[in-house]
Amino acid sequence: MAQYKGMNYLRTKLAQKAVRVQTRYLYYNMKNAAKELSSIIPKEFAWLMPVLGWCAKSADSISDRIVFEDFGDDILRLGEIYNLNSKDILTDSAVSSALVTSCSFIYISKDANGYPRLQAIDGANATGIIDPVTRMLTEGYAVLERDDMGNPSIEAYFTAEKTYIYRNSKADKPYNNPAPYALLVPVIHRPDPTRPFGRSRISRACMELTDSAIRTIKRSEVSAEFYSFPQKYVLGLDGDAEKKEKWALTISSFLQIDKDKDGDKPAVGQFQQQSMSPYSEQLKTIASMFAGETGLTLDDLGFSTANPSTPEAIRASHETLRLAARKAQRDFSVGFLNAGYLAACLRDNYAFDRSVIYQTKVNYEPIFEPDAAQLSGMGDAVLKIQQAFPDYFDEEKLHRLTGL
């Protein structure tokens, strides 16, 4: 039997990583509180907490374009398992969580009829020890359910031999695992040798730039009060003059100030009106930095530009985003394939050798759906390629190219 680190070790490991994961979710859910660096904002505006959805846009811009379709050369009928487990919701949930937390997990179990059941778990509720070659777990731990206070009520510990379920810290009967790896599969975004569980789409730079933008918005909101009602002043007013209520003076369109008994009159003036332009320019600068960090455009972040909006121009402006989506597709393909492979082992109660799926591929819908003009250009290109290489394009290749 393999030497395992144990459930307590993995529980501690998850607790250490959960704080960083929850921070990403705070930014994704727009519940982050930006630290105020200035002490000159009046205390009356301390309650003002602007929100900004840039981090959510950064993750969703990729997840919305990654649409899992099916498996190619599916000799183990993995697609059948996914289709019976709400494929679209399952894969979308796993992709969205992986982009936010760097890694999500697919938990594999049996339903009441003994068929594989797949469930997506976010990175804040699962962890494990990863095999650097297969990208599967030699052992894993997951919180399947929490109580109203956020404490684990149902936990699971996974090994290559058994799956152990704990309800309120009390162990249930363990379930045998016929598969060669733990029935908890990571779906990882941008893994590398130093970060085997990947990197979040919401990077430190994204969070810092979001905080800077929120502070800029808050300052502009405070300044808008002075912009809306410019400050006025009166010089030389008699001390015995009748005092009028300040708010009435502020909103009044006509002021009457009489001369005193000596015929003198006070001088009335207005301070220069504050401009909102510096805040708009600063916010746009921060948006440009955020767009460069994430591969988005200023249009995506709410700043309209004069660029043409043709499909070709949109694709060209999102080239960095397209490459990031392609990279994410390659990363997630490993997780989806591994989850299907282990589910097939569980379904057939047999430990298939992993080499049987070496030709199975994960297919996705096109990242950018072509419009009529692009389809016309693709048709000309396909015709020329077919003339040079007869029978090169079949129905599957055309579908992967055009989405039709």
Backbone torsions as a table, in degrees:
resi	resn	phi	psi	omega
1	MET	NA	141.0	-179.6
2	ALA	-66.4	152.7	177.4
3	GLN	-84.3	115.5	-177.5
4	TYR	-102.9	151.5	178.3
5	LYS	-78.7	-23.8	174.3
6	GLY	98.8	161.5	-175.4
7	MET	-67.8	-38.6	-178.9
8	ASN	-64.0	-37.4	177.3
9	TYR	-63.0	-45.9	-178.6
10	LEU	-69.4	-34.4	176.9
11	ARG	-63.5	-40.8	177.0
12	THR	-67.1	-39.8	178.1
13	LYS	-61.7	-42.0	179.2
14	LEU	-65.4	-40.0	179.7
15	ALA	-63.0	-34.9	179.3
16	GLN	-69.7	-36.5	-177.6
17	LYS	-86.6	-20.6	-172.8
18	ALA	-64.0	-31.0	-177.9
19	VAL	-63.6	-45.1	179.5
20	ARG	-66.3	-36.3	178.5
21	VAL	-65.9	-44.4	179.8
22	GLN	-64.2	-32.0	176.3
23	THR	-62.3	-43.0	177.6
24	ARG	-61.9	-40.0	-180.0
25	TYR	-68.1	-31.7	175.6
26	LEU	-61.6	-42.9	178.4
27	TYR	-70.6	-38.2	179.7
28	TYR	-65.0	-39.7	-178.8
29	ASN	-87.8	5.0	177.6
30	MET	59.6	39.7	177.1
31	LYS	-114.1	11.8	180.0
32	ASN	-75.5	146.0	177.5
33	ALA	-109.7	113.1	-179.5
34	ALA	-73.8	133.3	178.9
35	LYS	-70.3	128.8	-178.6
36	GLU	-81.7	126.4	-178.0
37	LEU	-94.8	-15.8	-176.4
38	SER	-102.5	145.4	179.0
39	SER	-108.7	7.8	-175.6
40	ILE	-98.0	-6.2	178.2
41	ILE	-70.9	128.2	-178.3
42	PRO	-57.7	147.9	-177.9
43	LYS	-65.3	-20.7	177.9
44	GLU	-64.9	-19.9	-179.1
45	PHE	-104.0	11.4	-178.1
46	ALA	-63.7	-27.5	-178.3
47	TRP	-73.9	-18.1	-173.8
48	LEU	-69.2	119.1	-178.7
49	MET	-131.1	86.5	178.6
50	PRO	-63.2	155.0	177.4
51	VAL	-123.6	152.7	-177.9
52	LEU	-144.5	132.5	-174.6
53	GLY	-98.9	26.2	-177.8
54	TRP	-64.0	-42.1	-178.7
55	CYS	-65.3	-40.3	176.0
56	ALA	-63.5	-39.2	177.9
57	LYS	-63.5	-37.8	-179.7
58	SER	-61.8	-43.9	-179.6
59	ALA	-76.4	-43.1	-176.1
60	ASP	-69.5	-28.0	179.6
61	SER	-63.2	-27.6	176.0
62	ILE	-87.7	-48.0	-175.0
63	SER	-63.2	-34.1	179.8
64	ASP	-69.3	-21.1	-178.4
65	ARG	-96.5	-9.7	178.8
66	ILE	-98.6	100.6	-177.5
67	VAL	-115.8	106.5	178.5
68	PHE	-66.6	133.9	-177.6
69	GLU	-108.2	-67.4	-178.4
70	ASP	-165.9	-173.1	176.9
71	PHE	-107.5	139.3	173.4
72	GLY	-96.8	146.4	-176.2
73	ASP	54.3	50.5	-172.1
74	ASP	-86.4	80.8	-175.7
75	ILE	-77.6	-21.9	179.2
76	LEU	-97.0	7.2	179.8
77	ARG	57.5	47.1	178.9
78	LEU	-68.5	-35.2	179.4
79	GLY	-59.8	-34.1	178.5
80	GLU	-61.7	-41.8	-179.9
81	ILE	-64.4	-45.3	-179.8
82	TYR	-64.8	-41.7	-178.4
83	ASN	-63.4	-32.2	178.8
84	LEU	-83.6	2.3	179.3
85	ASN	-124.8	38.2	178.3
86	SER	52.5	65.2	-171.9
87	LYS	-50.5	-48.4	-174.5
88	ASP	-63.5	-45.4	-179.2
89	ILE	-69.7	-41.2	-179.1
90	LEU	-60.4	-52.1	-176.6
91	THR	-70.1	-38.9	178.1
92	ASP	-63.0	-40.9	178.8
93	SER	-64.7	-43.1	180.0
94	ALA	-65.3	-41.6	-179.6
95	VAL	-66.5	-47.0	-178.3
96	SER	-61.3	-44.5	-179.9
97	SER	-67.0	-39.0	179.9
98	ALA	-65.0	-36.5	179.1
99	LEU	-68.6	-32.8	-179.6
100	VAL	-81.1	-45.6	-171.2
101	THR	-102.8	-3.3	-176.5
102	SER	85.6	-25.3	-178.1
103	CYS	-156.8	129.8	170.0
104	SER	-115.4	177.7	-176.6
105	PHE	-137.5	150.4	173.4
106	ILE	-114.0	117.2	-179.0
107	TYR	-92.5	127.1	-175.5
108	ILE	-110.9	126.9	177.0
109	SER	-145.9	-173.6	178.0
110	LYS	-110.1	141.4	175.4
111	ASP	-84.5	-171.0	-176.6
112	ALA	-63.3	-24.1	-179.9
113	ASN	-95.4	4.7	178.8
114	GLY	83.6	10.4	179.8
115	TYR	-93.8	149.2	-178.4
116	PRO	-59.2	136.7	178.0
117	ARG	-119.5	126.2	-177.6
118	LEU	-110.9	134.7	-178.9
119	GLN	-138.1	130.8	178.5
120	ALA	-83.1	135.8	178.1
121	ILE	-126.8	135.6	-178.5
122	ASP	-77.5	165.3	-174.5
123	GLY	-66.8	-13.9	178.5
124	ALA	-81.9	-7.1	-174.6
125	ASN	-125.4	12.8	-179.8
126	ALA	-156.5	153.1	175.5
127	THR	-161.0	-179.6	-179.8
128	GLY	177.7	-175.0	176.2
129	ILE	-106.9	119.0	-170.1
130	ILE	-95.9	142.4	171.1
131	ASP	-83.3	118.5	-174.0
132	PRO	-68.1	-14.1	-178.8
133	VAL	-92.4	-53.4	-176.0
134	THR	-87.8	-16.0	-176.5
135	ARG	63.1	26.4	171.0
136	MET	-108.5	169.9	-175.0
137	LEU	-98.5	134.7	171.7
138	THR	-78.6	-28.7	170.8
139	GLU	-154.8	152.7	-176.2
140	GLY	-149.4	165.0	179.5
141	TYR	-141.5	139.1	-179.5
142	ALA	-146.3	144.9	170.6
143	VAL	-96.0	111.2	-176.2
144	LEU	-85.8	-24.7	-178.8
145	GLU	-156.9	144.3	177.8
146	ARG	-123.1	154.0	178.1
147	ASP	-83.6	-174.4	-176.6
148	ASP	-64.7	-22.0	179.9
149	MET	-92.1	0.9	180.0
150	GLY	86.2	6.3	179.1
151	ASN	-87.1	145.1	-179.4
152	PRO	-62.3	128.4	175.6
153	SER	-108.7	-30.3	174.6
154	ILE	-130.4	121.8	-179.9
155	GLU	-121.6	160.1	178.4
156	ALA	-139.2	137.5	176.1
157	TYR	-120.3	126.7	-171.5
158	PHE	-114.4	134.6	169.7
159	THR	-130.7	177.2	178.8
160	ALA	-73.6	-11.7	-179.3
161	GLU	-105.8	-38.0	-174.2
162	LYS	-144.9	162.8	171.2
163	THR	-119.5	124.1	-176.1
164	TYR	-107.5	128.6	179.0
165	ILE	-109.9	134.0	179.3
166	TYR	-122.5	125.8	176.9
167	ARG	-112.4	114.7	-175.7
168	ASN	52.4	44.9	177.1
169	SER	71.2	7.4	177.7
170	LYS	-106.6	131.2	-173.6
171	ALA	-78.4	134.9	170.0
172	ASP	-88.5	-179.7	175.7
173	LYS	-66.6	128.1	-179.4
174	PRO	-69.1	153.5	179.3
175	TYR	-107.4	133.3	179.0
176	ASN	-68.7	145.4	-179.4
177	ASN	-118.4	106.7	179.5
178	PRO	-76.1	-15.0	-177.4
179	ALA	-77.5	157.7	-177.2
180	PRO	-80.1	-3.7	179.6
181	TYR	-135.0	167.2	177.8
182	ALA	-61.1	144.7	-176.6
183	LEU	-84.7	44.3	174.5
184	LEU	-138.4	113.9	-169.4
185	VAL	-113.3	125.8	177.4
186	PRO	-79.0	140.6	172.0
187	VAL	-114.8	107.1	-163.5
188	ILE	-111.8	142.0	177.1
189	HIS	-106.7	119.3	176.9
190	ARG	54.6	60.2	175.5
191	PRO	-76.8	157.0	173.2
192	ASP	-152.8	172.5	-176.5
193	PRO	-58.8	-30.4	-179.9
194	THR	-85.6	-23.6	179.4
195	ARG	-130.5	77.9	-175.6
196	PRO	-62.5	-23.0	177.4
197	PHE	-97.1	16.1	167.4
198	GLY	84.1	-171.6	-177.4
199	ARG	-132.3	143.0	-180.0
200	SER	-75.9	147.7	172.4
201	ARG	-66.3	-28.1	176.9
202	ILE	-88.9	88.3	-176.0
203	SER	-79.6	173.9	176.8
204	ARG	-62.2	-36.9	178.2
205	ALA	-63.2	-41.4	178.8
206	CYS	-61.1	-43.0	-178.7
207	MET	-67.8	-41.7	-180.0
208	GLU	-65.9	-42.4	178.9
209	LEU	-66.4	-36.0	175.9
210	THR	-63.3	-42.6	177.3
211	ASP	-62.1	-41.7	178.6
212	SER	-62.6	-41.1	178.9
213	ALA	-66.1	-39.2	179.1
214	ILE	-64.5	-41.6	177.7
215	ARG	-63.5	-37.9	177.9
216	THR	-63.9	-42.8	178.8
217	ILE	-63.6	-40.4	-179.9
218	LYS	-64.5	-42.5	178.3
219	ARG	-64.1	-38.9	179.6
220	SER	-66.8	-34.6	177.4
221	GLU	-65.0	-41.6	178.1
222	VAL	-65.4	-44.3	-179.7
223	SER	-66.6	-25.9	-179.5
224	ALA	-62.0	-28.5	176.9
225	GLU	-62.6	-42.7	179.4
226	PHE	-76.6	-28.1	177.8
227	TYR	-69.5	-38.8	-178.6
228	SER	-71.9	-38.2	-178.7
229	PHE	-127.3	87.9	-178.8
230	PRO	-59.3	144.0	-179.1
231	GLN	-73.7	138.0	178.5
232	LYS	-116.3	165.0	178.7
233	TYR	-145.1	156.8	177.2
234	VAL	-130.5	124.9	179.6
235	LEU	-108.3	138.1	175.1
236	GLY	80.4	23.6	179.8
237	LEU	-79.0	135.9	179.9
238	ASP	-62.2	137.2	-179.2
239	GLY	-63.5	-23.6	-179.3
240	ASP	-92.2	3.3	-178.5
241	ALA	-66.5	152.6	-180.0
242	GLU	-66.3	129.5	179.7
243	LYS	-86.2	128.2	177.9
244	LYS	-104.2	154.9	-178.0
245	GLU	-65.4	133.1	-172.1
246	LYS	-60.9	-40.8	-177.2
247	TRP	-65.2	-37.9	178.3
248	ALA	-65.0	-38.8	177.5
249	LEU	-66.2	-34.3	-175.9
250	THR	-68.0	-43.7	-174.2
251	ILE	-94.2	-5.9	-178.3
252	SER	-71.4	140.2	178.4
253	SER	-91.1	-10.9	-179.2
254	PHE	-144.4	126.5	178.8
255	LEU	-113.9	135.5	176.7
256	GLN	-115.7	118.8	178.1
257	ILE	-126.2	111.1	-176.0
258	ASP	-78.9	159.2	173.7
259	LYS	-72.7	154.6	176.3
260	ASP	-83.4	-174.4	-175.9
261	LYS	-66.9	-20.9	177.6
262	ASP	-91.1	1.7	-179.8
263	GLY	82.9	9.5	178.8
264	ASP	-87.5	153.7	178.1
265	LYS	-135.4	147.6	-179.7
266	PRO	-75.5	161.6	176.8
267	ALA	-97.6	128.1	-178.9
268	VAL	-108.3	135.4	-179.9
269	GLY	-146.0	176.9	-178.5
270	GLN	-139.6	133.9	175.9
271	PHE	-67.7	155.3	-179.7
272	GLN	-61.3	133.4	-177.1
273	GLN	-68.7	134.4	-178.8
274	GLN	-72.4	141.7	179.9
275	SER	-97.0	143.5	177.6
276	MET	-91.5	-5.2	-175.8
277	SER	-58.9	-43.0	-179.7
278	PRO	-57.1	-37.2	-179.9
279	TYR	-70.0	-40.2	178.3
280	SER	-63.3	-41.7	179.7
281	GLU	-67.8	-40.2	178.8
282	GLN	-64.8	-42.7	-179.9
283	LEU	-64.4	-39.3	179.0
284	LYS	-67.9	-35.1	175.9
285	THR	-64.0	-44.1	178.1
286	ILE	-64.0	-39.6	178.1
287	ALA	-62.8	-37.4	177.8
288	SER	-64.0	-40.4	178.1
289	MET	-66.4	-40.2	178.9
290	PHE	-66.3	-40.3	178.3
291	ALA	-62.6	-40.8	177.7
292	GLY	-66.0	-31.1	179.8
293	GLU	-72.9	-32.5	-170.8
294	THR	-111.1	-7.5	-177.6
295	GLY	81.6	11.7	176.5
296	LEU	-88.0	178.2	175.7
297	THR	-116.3	166.8	177.9
298	LEU	-63.1	-31.3	175.7
299	ASP	-62.2	-38.3	178.6
300	ASP	-63.7	-29.4	-176.8
301	LEU	-95.8	8.4	173.6
302	GLY	98.5	7.0	178.2
303	PHE	-108.5	108.3	-178.3
304	SER	-71.5	140.6	178.5
305	THR	-121.9	172.0	-178.4
306	ALA	-90.7	9.9	-179.1
307	ASN	-67.6	147.4	177.7
308	PRO	-66.2	149.6	-175.1
309	SER	-106.9	29.1	176.7
310	THR	-70.9	155.4	178.8
311	PRO	-56.0	-38.2	179.1
312	GLU	-64.3	-41.2	179.5
313	ALA	-67.1	-38.8	178.9
314	ILE	-64.5	-44.1	178.9
315	ARG	-63.1	-41.2	-179.4
316	ALA	-65.3	-41.1	-179.3
317	SER	-70.8	-20.4	-179.8
318	HIS	-106.2	27.5	-178.8
319	GLU	-61.7	-43.3	178.2
320	THR	-62.7	-40.4	177.7
321	LEU	-64.9	-38.3	179.0
322	ARG	-63.6	-43.2	178.8
323	LEU	-64.9	-39.0	178.0
324	ALA	-64.7	-38.7	178.1
325	ALA	-67.3	-39.6	176.7
326	ARG	-61.6	-44.1	178.6
327	LYS	-61.6	-43.3	179.5
328	ALA	-63.7	-37.8	177.3
329	GLN	-59.9	-44.0	179.8
330	ARG	-64.3	-40.4	-180.0
331	ASP	-65.5	-46.3	-176.0
332	PHE	-71.7	-25.5	179.7
333	SER	-58.4	-37.9	-179.9
334	VAL	-62.8	-45.4	-179.3
335	GLY	-65.1	-44.9	179.8
336	PHE	-63.8	-38.6	-179.7
337	LEU	-68.7	-42.8	178.7
338	ASN	-63.3	-41.7	179.7
339	ALA	-64.0	-42.0	178.1
340	GLY	-65.1	-39.3	179.7
341	TYR	-62.4	-47.7	-179.6
342	LEU	-67.7	-35.4	177.2
343	ALA	-65.1	-35.7	177.1
344	ALA	-66.6	-38.2	175.6
345	CYS	-62.2	-40.9	179.2
346	LEU	-68.6	-39.7	-179.7
347	ARG	-62.3	-46.3	-175.4
348	ASP	-92.2	-1.2	-179.8
349	ASN	53.5	44.4	-177.4
350	TYR	-149.6	135.8	-179.2
351	ALA	-85.6	87.4	176.6
352	PHE	-63.7	146.0	172.3
353	ASP	-70.8	138.4	-175.2
354	ARG	-63.5	-19.5	-178.6
355	SER	-67.4	-15.6	-177.9
356	VAL	-70.2	-15.6	-178.5
357	ILE	-110.9	18.3	-175.1
358	TYR	-67.5	-21.2	178.0
359	GLN	-97.3	-6.4	179.3
360	THR	-74.8	129.3	-178.2
361	LYS	-118.9	153.8	175.8
362	VAL	-97.9	126.0	-179.4
363	ASN	-105.0	140.4	178.2
364	TYR	-123.0	159.4	171.1
365	GLU	-70.0	156.0	178.2
366	PRO	-57.2	142.6	-179.3
367	ILE	-63.0	-42.9	175.5
368	PHE	-115.1	120.9	178.8
369	GLU	-71.6	126.8	-178.5
370	PRO	-72.7	146.2	174.4
371	ASP	-94.2	-173.8	-175.3
372	ALA	-61.8	-41.3	-179.2
373	ALA	-64.6	-41.5	179.0
374	GLN	-67.3	-38.1	178.4
375	LEU	-62.6	-37.4	178.0
376	SER	-63.7	-43.7	177.7
377	GLY	-65.2	-40.1	177.6
378	MET	-63.1	-38.1	179.8
379	GLY	-61.8	-41.7	177.4
380	ASP	-63.4	-42.3	-179.5
381	ALA	-65.4	-42.2	179.9
382	VAL	-63.0	-40.4	-179.9
383	LEU	-62.3	-43.3	-179.4
384	LYS	-67.4	-39.2	178.8
385	ILE	-66.6	-40.0	178.9
386	GLN	-64.4	-33.9	177.8
387	GLN	-68.7	-36.0	179.3
388	ALA	-80.0	-37.5	-179.1
389	PHE	-130.3	86.7	-176.7
390	PRO	-56.6	142.0	176.6
391	ASP	64.0	20.1	177.6
392	TYR	-69.9	-43.9	-178.0
393	PHE	-91.0	125.3	169.9
394	ASP	-113.5	-174.9	-176.0
395	GLU	-61.5	-39.2	-177.8
396	GLU	-66.6	-44.1	-179.3
397	LYS	-66.4	-38.4	177.4
398	LEU	-65.7	-37.5	178.9
399	HIS	-65.7	-42.4	179.6
400	ARG	-65.7	-27.9	-179.0
401	LEU	-81.9	-42.5	-170.9
402	THR	-109.1	-19.0	-175.9
403	GLY	81.4	2.4	-179.2
404	LEU	-96.4	NA	NA
